[in-house]
Amino acid sequence: MAVSATDEAKMSTASKSARLGDILWVFVKIGLLSFGGPAGQIALMHRILVDEKEWLDEQSFLHALNFCMLLPGPEAMQLATFAGWRLRGVSGGLIAGGLFVLPGAVVMLILSISYVAFSGQSMLSGIFLGVKAAILVVVVQALITLSRRALTQTQHYVISGAAFVGLFFLNLPYPVIVIASGVYGAFFLSAYHKRLQILSPEGTQIPELSAFSFGRFAITLGLGLCLWLCPLAIVFWGVGVPFLVELGWFFSKLALVTFGGAYAVLAYMAQDVVGAYGWLNPAQVLDGLGLAETTPGPLILVTQFVAFVAGFQQGGYALALMAVSLGLWVTFVPCFLWIFLGAPYFQRLSSQPRLWGALGAVTAAVVGVILNLSVWFALQVSFETVVELRMGLLTFWLPQLASVDLRVIAIATLSTILIWRFKLALGWVLMGAAGFGLLLDLLF
């Protein structure tokens, strides 16, 4: 149904004004309660910002979500930043986005310290055995959910399959998969508007917030790049620790290609953190995801765990804290930059067919990326011995069937029943899996 210009203008503005102090306390609440991954976090923000506070109307919220889905990085955190920016400009965006991340980052730091301090305890091995088995089910659930939304035409299935083959058998870098998919989608899937149509009622539009200003765009870009990259320059020339330089550049690249959420990020990290750099092993990465699932804030905080454990193994607590600080900075500063750069012009961006075609292709590729993650982690967790076999350009992972861990199979099966049949909340499933893993470890 078409809307008048007057109604359109009403939809584009917040129903009620918000002071910075109000924004601060509301996003403290959101940051502390933002469990359950992106879907739960977005639903929480909708309930508080749209239904309770009436700071944003329905159309503004949905169009903001559309825009955030165009960007690399955690869409829920960027949605919080966009909401704060929409209410009180840059200061509101910094408060909202920062407080969405900060509580989870503090909890994850405490959990990371506890992890390295008590990792030698035999009791913890059983607990994390159960958590890893349950997380495998969570990753598969994310794969199924995303594939239903993303694979809407034959070419999407082809792109997804090609991404899986490229990662699992050809060992191609994740950024290459993202860039190739985006280029293909921009030229051959430019009519892809499914996501926009699903998230926005047909026939409605939101007016552009401001005319394009090259000067403002250039200043924002320059300041953002300086804030993002200056710490890397200080680490490179001032600190002189090769590990920190490698970690800083790695997480900076991660911030540019992390379309598809935390599970796609994990696939990239697993490929490089485990294979190329050797900072962590597969079980540790999966432990990190299990901890991230139990904390508030974006799941991409699993990168904080990776940075801490890698830093600790390279040089103890001091280097671990430096690695966490650098990793968090180069991961989340770009998220603010994308919002402050594009938010004033998001109507123009969201109306570009080639951009939506590229996004559809990248999202389809992410399905293949998460499938790769699921298979690879399943092999690493379920079998004690997995042999890597190379034949020319191809790589094969061959598990020794005799080394299968039946405890993992049992806990994963139980977790599947609890999640799919009884719809039990993830937190309860993880606690139950941890307890069952501890019990089996003590018995066997």
C-alpha positions as CSV (number, residue, x, y, z in Angstrom):
1,M,0.0,0.0,0.0
2,A,1.4,3.4,-1.0
3,V,1.9,6.1,1.6
4,S,1.7,9.8,1.4
5,A,4.7,12.1,1.6
6,T,3.4,13.4,5.0
7,D,3.1,9.8,6.4
8,E,6.5,9.0,5.0
9,A,8.1,11.9,6.8
10,K,6.4,10.8,10.0
11,M,7.8,7.3,9.6
12,S,11.3,8.5,9.2
13,T,11.6,10.3,12.5
14,A,11.7,9.0,16.0
15,S,8.4,9.1,17.8
16,K,10.0,10.5,21.0
17,S,13.2,12.4,21.6
18,A,15.9,10.8,23.7
19,R,18.6,12.4,25.9
20,L,22.1,11.1,26.0
21,G,21.6,10.0,29.6
22,D,18.5,8.0,28.6
23,I,20.4,6.4,25.7
24,L,23.2,5.5,28.1
25,W,21.1,3.7,30.6
26,V,18.9,2.0,28.0
27,F,21.9,0.5,26.2
28,V,23.5,-0.5,29.4
29,K,20.3,-2.6,29.9
30,I,20.4,-3.9,26.3
31,G,24.1,-4.7,26.6
32,L,23.6,-6.8,29.7
33,L,20.5,-8.6,28.3
34,S,21.7,-9.2,24.8
35,F,22.0,-13.0,24.9
36,G,20.9,-15.4,22.2
37,G,22.8,-14.3,19.1
38,P,21.8,-11.7,16.5
39,A,18.1,-12.8,16.2
40,G,17.5,-12.5,19.9
41,Q,19.5,-9.3,20.2
42,I,17.6,-7.6,17.3
43,A,14.3,-8.7,18.9
44,L,15.4,-7.2,22.2
45,M,16.3,-3.9,20.6
46,H,13.0,-3.8,18.7
47,R,11.0,-4.4,21.9
48,I,12.8,-1.7,23.9
49,L,13.5,1.0,21.2
50,V,10.2,0.6,19.2
51,D,7.6,-0.8,21.5
52,E,8.6,0.5,25.0
53,K,10.5,3.7,24.4
54,E,9.0,4.6,21.0
55,W,12.3,6.2,20.0
56,L,12.1,4.6,16.6
57,D,9.1,3.6,14.6
58,E,8.7,0.3,12.8
59,Q,9.8,1.5,9.4
60,S,12.9,3.3,10.6
61,F,13.9,0.1,12.6
62,L,13.4,-2.2,9.6
63,H,15.2,0.0,7.1
64,A,18.1,0.5,9.6
65,L,18.3,-3.3,9.8
66,N,18.4,-3.5,6.0
67,F,21.3,-1.1,5.9
68,C,23.2,-2.9,8.6
69,M,22.9,-6.2,6.7
70,L,24.8,-4.6,3.8
71,L,27.9,-4.1,6.0
72,P,30.7,-6.4,7.2
73,G,30.6,-7.0,10.9
74,P,28.0,-7.9,13.5
75,E,24.7,-6.6,12.3
76,A,23.2,-6.4,15.8
77,M,26.0,-4.2,17.1
78,Q,25.8,-2.0,14.0
79,L,22.0,-1.7,14.4
80,A,22.6,-0.5,18.0
81,T,25.1,2.0,16.7
82,F,22.8,3.2,13.9
83,A,19.9,3.6,16.4
84,G,22.1,5.7,18.7
85,W,23.3,7.8,15.7
86,R,19.7,8.3,14.5
87,L,18.7,9.6,18.0
88,R,21.6,11.8,19.0
89,G,24.2,11.8,16.2
90,V,27.8,10.5,16.5
91,S,27.8,10.8,20.3
92,G,24.6,8.7,20.6
93,G,26.0,6.1,18.1
94,L,29.3,5.8,20.1
95,I,27.4,5.3,23.4
96,A,24.9,2.8,22.0
97,G,27.4,0.7,20.0
98,G,30.0,0.8,22.8
99,L,27.6,-0.3,25.5
100,F,26.3,-3.1,23.3
101,V,29.8,-4.6,23.2
102,L,31.3,-3.6,26.6
103,P,29.4,-5.9,29.0
104,G,30.1,-9.0,26.9
105,A,33.7,-8.0,26.4
106,V,34.2,-7.7,30.2
107,V,32.6,-11.1,30.8
108,M,34.6,-12.7,27.9
109,L,37.8,-11.3,29.4
110,I,37.0,-12.9,32.8
111,L,36.1,-16.2,31.1
112,S,39.3,-16.1,29.0
113,I,41.5,-15.6,32.0
114,S,39.7,-18.4,33.8
115,Y,40.1,-20.7,30.7
116,V,43.9,-20.3,30.6
117,A,44.3,-20.4,34.3
118,F,42.4,-23.7,34.8
119,S,42.7,-25.4,31.5
120,G,44.9,-28.1,33.0
121,Q,42.2,-29.2,35.4
122,S,40.9,-32.6,34.4
123,M,37.3,-31.6,35.4
124,L,37.3,-28.8,32.8
125,S,38.1,-31.3,30.0
126,G,34.8,-33.0,30.5
127,I,32.9,-29.7,30.7
128,F,34.3,-28.4,27.5
129,L,33.8,-31.8,25.8
130,G,30.1,-31.3,26.4
131,V,30.1,-27.7,25.3
132,K,31.9,-28.5,22.1
133,A,29.4,-31.2,21.2
134,A,26.5,-28.9,21.8
135,I,28.1,-26.1,19.8
136,L,28.3,-28.4,16.8
137,V,24.5,-28.7,16.9
138,V,24.2,-24.9,17.2
139,V,26.4,-24.3,14.2
140,V,24.4,-26.8,12.2
141,Q,21.2,-25.0,13.3
142,A,22.6,-21.7,12.1
143,L,23.5,-23.3,8.8
144,I,20.0,-24.6,8.3
145,T,18.4,-21.3,9.3
146,L,20.7,-19.2,7.0
147,S,20.3,-21.5,4.1
148,R,16.5,-21.3,4.2
149,R,16.7,-17.5,4.0
150,A,19.7,-17.1,1.6
151,L,19.3,-19.9,-1.0
152,T,16.3,-18.7,-2.9
153,Q,17.3,-19.5,-6.5
154,T,19.4,-22.1,-8.3
155,Q,22.5,-19.8,-8.6
156,H,22.6,-19.4,-4.9
157,Y,23.0,-23.2,-4.4
158,V,25.8,-23.2,-7.0
159,I,27.6,-20.3,-5.3
160,S,27.2,-22.0,-1.9
161,G,28.5,-25.3,-3.2
162,A,31.4,-23.6,-4.9
163,A,32.3,-21.8,-1.7
164,F,32.3,-25.1,0.2
165,V,34.5,-26.8,-2.4
166,G,36.9,-23.8,-2.5
167,L,37.4,-23.8,1.3
168,F,37.2,-27.5,2.2
169,F,39.0,-29.1,-0.8
170,L,41.0,-26.3,-2.4
171,N,42.0,-24.4,0.8
172,L,41.2,-21.0,-0.8
173,P,41.4,-17.9,1.5
174,Y,38.1,-16.8,2.9
175,P,38.5,-13.2,1.5
176,V,38.9,-14.6,-2.0
177,I,35.6,-16.4,-1.6
178,V,33.8,-13.3,-0.4
179,I,35.2,-11.0,-3.1
180,A,34.6,-13.5,-6.0
181,S,31.0,-14.1,-4.8
182,G,30.4,-10.4,-4.5
183,V,31.7,-9.6,-8.0
184,Y,29.7,-12.4,-9.5
185,G,26.5,-11.3,-7.7
186,A,27.0,-7.7,-8.7
187,F,27.0,-8.6,-12.4
188,F,24.7,-11.6,-12.6
189,L,22.3,-11.3,-9.7
190,S,21.7,-7.6,-9.7
191,A,17.9,-8.2,-9.5
192,Y,18.2,-9.8,-6.1
193,H,15.9,-7.9,-3.8
194,K,14.5,-10.7,-1.7
195,R,15.9,-9.5,1.6
196,L,14.7,-6.0,1.1
197,Q,11.2,-7.2,0.2
198,I,11.0,-9.5,3.2
199,L,12.1,-6.9,5.7
200,S,10.1,-3.9,4.3
201,P,6.4,-3.9,3.5
202,E,5.9,-3.6,-0.2
203,G,5.5,-0.1,-1.5
204,T,7.0,1.8,1.5
205,Q,10.1,3.9,1.3
206,I,12.1,5.9,3.8
207,P,13.3,9.3,2.7
208,E,17.0,10.0,2.4
209,L,18.3,11.6,5.6
210,S,20.6,14.1,4.0
211,A,22.2,15.1,0.7
212,F,25.6,13.7,-0.1
213,S,28.5,15.8,1.1
214,F,31.9,14.9,-0.2
215,G,33.7,17.0,2.5
216,R,31.8,15.4,5.4
217,F,32.3,11.9,3.9
218,A,36.1,12.5,3.4
219,I,36.6,13.9,6.9
220,T,34.7,11.0,8.5
221,L,36.6,8.5,6.4
222,G,40.0,10.1,7.2
223,L,39.3,10.3,11.0
224,G,38.0,6.7,11.0
225,L,40.9,5.3,9.2
226,C,43.3,7.2,11.4
227,L,41.7,5.8,14.6
228,W,41.5,2.3,13.1
229,L,45.1,2.1,11.8
230,C,47.2,4.3,14.1
231,P,47.4,1.6,16.8
232,L,48.7,-0.8,14.2
233,A,51.4,1.7,13.2
234,I,52.3,2.2,16.9
235,V,52.5,-1.6,17.3
236,F,54.6,-2.0,14.2
237,W,57.1,0.8,14.8
238,G,56.9,1.4,18.6
239,V,56.3,-1.9,20.3
240,G,58.1,-4.2,17.9
241,V,56.4,-7.5,18.8
242,P,55.9,-9.5,15.6
243,F,53.0,-11.5,17.0
244,L,51.0,-8.3,17.8
245,V,51.7,-7.0,14.3
246,E,50.5,-10.2,12.7
247,L,47.4,-10.3,15.0
248,G,46.5,-6.7,14.3
249,W,46.7,-7.0,10.6
250,F,44.8,-10.3,10.7
251,F,41.9,-8.9,12.7
252,S,41.9,-5.8,10.5
253,K,41.4,-7.9,7.4
254,L,38.7,-9.8,9.3
255,A,36.8,-6.6,9.8
256,L,36.6,-6.0,6.1
257,V,35.2,-9.4,5.0
258,T,33.1,-10.6,7.9
259,F,29.8,-10.9,6.1
260,G,27.5,-13.5,7.5
261,G,28.1,-13.1,11.2
262,A,30.2,-14.9,13.8
263,Y,30.0,-18.4,12.2
264,A,31.5,-17.1,8.9
265,V,34.2,-15.4,11.0
266,L,35.0,-18.6,12.7
267,A,35.5,-20.3,9.4
268,Y,38.1,-17.7,8.4
269,M,39.7,-17.8,11.8
270,A,39.9,-21.6,11.9
271,Q,41.6,-21.5,8.5
272,D,44.3,-19.0,9.4
273,V,44.5,-19.0,13.3
274,V,44.8,-22.8,13.3
275,G,46.4,-23.6,9.9
276,A,48.5,-20.6,8.9
277,Y,49.6,-19.1,12.2
278,G,49.3,-22.1,14.5
279,W,48.1,-19.9,17.4
280,L,45.3,-22.2,18.6
281,N,44.1,-25.7,17.9
282,P,40.5,-26.5,16.6
283,A,39.3,-27.5,20.1
284,Q,40.3,-24.2,21.6
285,V,38.5,-22.2,18.8
286,L,35.4,-24.2,19.5
287,D,35.8,-23.7,23.2
288,G,35.9,-19.9,22.5
289,L,32.6,-20.1,20.5
290,G,31.0,-22.0,23.4
291,L,32.0,-19.3,25.8
292,A,30.8,-16.5,23.4
293,E,27.4,-18.2,23.2
294,T,27.0,-17.9,27.0
295,T,27.9,-14.2,27.2
296,P,25.9,-11.1,26.3
297,G,26.9,-9.0,23.3
298,P,27.8,-10.0,19.7
299,L,29.1,-13.5,19.0
300,I,32.0,-12.0,17.2
301,L,33.5,-11.5,20.7
302,V,34.9,-15.0,20.1
303,T,37.7,-13.1,18.4
304,Q,38.6,-11.6,21.8
305,F,39.0,-15.1,23.2
306,V,41.2,-16.1,20.3
307,A,43.4,-13.0,20.8
308,F,43.7,-13.6,24.5
309,V,44.6,-17.3,24.3
310,A,47.0,-16.8,21.4
311,G,48.7,-13.9,23.3
312,F,48.9,-15.9,26.5
313,Q,50.5,-18.9,24.7
314,Q,52.9,-16.5,22.9
315,G,54.0,-14.5,26.0
316,G,51.9,-14.8,29.1
317,Y,49.2,-12.5,30.6
318,A,50.8,-9.2,29.7
319,L,51.0,-10.1,26.0
320,A,47.5,-11.6,26.2
321,L,46.0,-8.3,27.5
322,M,47.8,-6.3,24.8
323,A,46.5,-8.7,22.1
324,V,42.9,-8.4,23.5
325,S,43.1,-4.6,23.5
326,L,44.4,-4.5,19.9
327,G,42.0,-7.2,18.7
328,L,38.9,-5.5,20.1
329,W,40.0,-2.1,18.7
330,V,40.6,-3.2,15.1
331,T,37.5,-5.4,15.1
332,F,35.0,-2.8,16.4
333,V,36.3,0.6,15.3
334,P,35.5,-0.3,11.6
335,C,31.9,-1.1,12.7
336,F,31.5,2.4,13.9
337,L,33.2,3.8,10.8
338,W,30.8,1.9,8.4
339,I,27.8,3.3,10.2
340,F,29.0,6.9,10.4
341,L,30.1,6.8,6.8
342,G,27.0,5.3,5.3
343,A,24.1,6.0,7.6
344,P,23.3,9.5,6.1
345,Y,23.1,7.9,2.7
346,F,21.6,4.5,3.3
347,Q,18.5,5.1,1.2
348,R,20.8,5.6,-1.9
349,L,22.8,2.5,-1.0
350,S,19.8,0.3,-0.4
351,S,18.3,1.2,-3.8
352,Q,21.3,-0.1,-5.8
353,P,20.5,-3.3,-7.6
354,R,24.2,-4.3,-8.1
355,L,24.8,-3.9,-4.4
356,W,21.9,-6.1,-3.5
357,G,23.0,-8.7,-6.1
358,A,26.5,-8.7,-4.5
359,L,25.0,-9.1,-1.0
360,G,22.8,-12.0,-2.1
361,A,25.7,-13.8,-3.6
362,V,27.9,-13.2,-0.6
363,T,25.2,-14.5,1.7
364,A,24.8,-17.6,-0.4
365,A,28.6,-18.1,-0.3
366,V,28.5,-17.8,3.5
367,V,26.2,-20.8,3.6
368,G,29.0,-22.8,2.0
369,V,31.5,-21.3,4.4
370,I,29.4,-22.3,7.5
371,L,29.0,-25.8,6.0
372,N,32.8,-26.0,5.7
373,L,33.0,-24.9,9.3
374,S,30.4,-27.5,10.4
375,V,32.1,-30.5,8.7
376,W,35.6,-29.4,9.7
377,F,34.7,-28.9,13.4
378,A,32.7,-32.1,13.5
379,L,35.7,-34.1,12.3
380,Q,38.1,-32.4,14.7
381,V,35.8,-32.8,17.7
382,S,34.3,-36.3,17.0
383,F,37.6,-38.1,16.1
384,E,40.8,-38.1,18.0
385,T,42.8,-38.6,14.8
386,V,42.1,-36.8,11.6
387,V,44.7,-37.1,8.8
388,E,45.2,-34.3,6.3
389,L,45.9,-35.8,2.8
390,R,47.0,-33.6,-0.1
391,M,46.7,-34.6,-3.7
392,G,47.9,-31.8,-6.0
393,L,45.6,-28.8,-5.4
394,L,43.1,-30.9,-3.4
395,T,43.1,-31.4,0.4
396,F,41.2,-34.2,2.1
397,W,40.5,-34.7,5.8
398,L,40.4,-38.5,6.6
399,P,39.2,-39.4,10.1
400,Q,40.4,-42.7,11.6
401,L,37.0,-44.4,12.4
402,A,38.5,-46.3,15.3
403,S,39.3,-43.0,17.1
404,V,35.7,-41.8,17.2
405,D,34.6,-40.3,20.5
406,L,31.2,-41.8,21.3
407,R,30.7,-39.3,24.1
408,V,30.6,-36.5,21.6
409,I,28.1,-38.4,19.5
410,A,25.9,-39.0,22.5
411,I,26.0,-35.4,23.8
412,A,25.4,-34.0,20.3
413,T,22.4,-36.3,19.8
414,L,20.9,-35.2,23.1
415,S,21.5,-31.5,22.4
416,T,19.8,-31.9,19.0
417,I,16.7,-33.4,20.7
418,L,16.6,-30.6,23.3
419,I,17.0,-27.8,20.7
420,W,14.9,-29.1,17.9
421,R,12.2,-31.2,19.6
422,F,11.8,-29.4,22.9
423,K,12.9,-25.9,21.8
424,L,15.0,-25.5,24.9
425,A,16.9,-22.2,25.3
426,L,20.6,-22.4,24.3
427,G,21.9,-21.5,27.7
428,W,20.1,-24.4,29.3
429,V,21.3,-26.8,26.6
430,L,24.9,-25.6,27.1
431,M,24.7,-26.1,30.8
432,G,23.1,-29.5,30.4
433,A,25.7,-30.6,27.8
434,A,28.5,-29.4,30.1
435,G,27.2,-31.4,33.0
436,F,26.7,-34.5,30.9
437,G,30.2,-34.1,29.5
438,L,31.6,-33.9,33.0
439,L,29.6,-37.0,34.1
440,L,30.8,-39.0,31.1
441,D,34.4,-37.9,31.6
442,L,34.3,-39.1,35.2
443,L,32.7,-42.4,34.3
444,F,34.9,-43.2,31.3
